[in-house]
Amino acid sequence: MDPCQRMGYSEESKRLERSRSFHPWKVMDSQIDYKGINFELLPFGSGRRICPGMGMGIALVHLTLINLLYRFDWKLPEGMEVEDVDLEESYGLACPKKVPLQLIPVLTQWT
């Protein structure tokens, strides 16, 4: 095994064979906690160095999504049916869609 340097650390290259691809089976059944209790995922840090704005950041993401869903009716482009929507994913860090979903936001008219 050849040694491999990654981000300043020496690693065995065999361990890094599939490091650049996302494998959903690694996280499918895990109970990942983003609040810094289990050190699997730490988007806001942990312990004494945890982000003081974590609660506000999470609340803003939820509030933004709720407002988008509440205030808009979402339509497909002209001539496109629900059956035409491709749900296939490509592999990568965030599992992006192969074909981006295009929706048209229509402002909800309240009477």
MOTADA-V921165 format. One line per field, one symbol per residue. ss: DSSP state (H for helix, E for strand, - for the rest). Layout:
BEGIN
ss = ???
END
This chain:
BEGIN
ss = --EEEE--EEEEHHHH-------HHH--------------------HHH----HHHHHHHHHHHHHHHHHHEEEEE-----HHH----E-------E-----EEEEE----
END
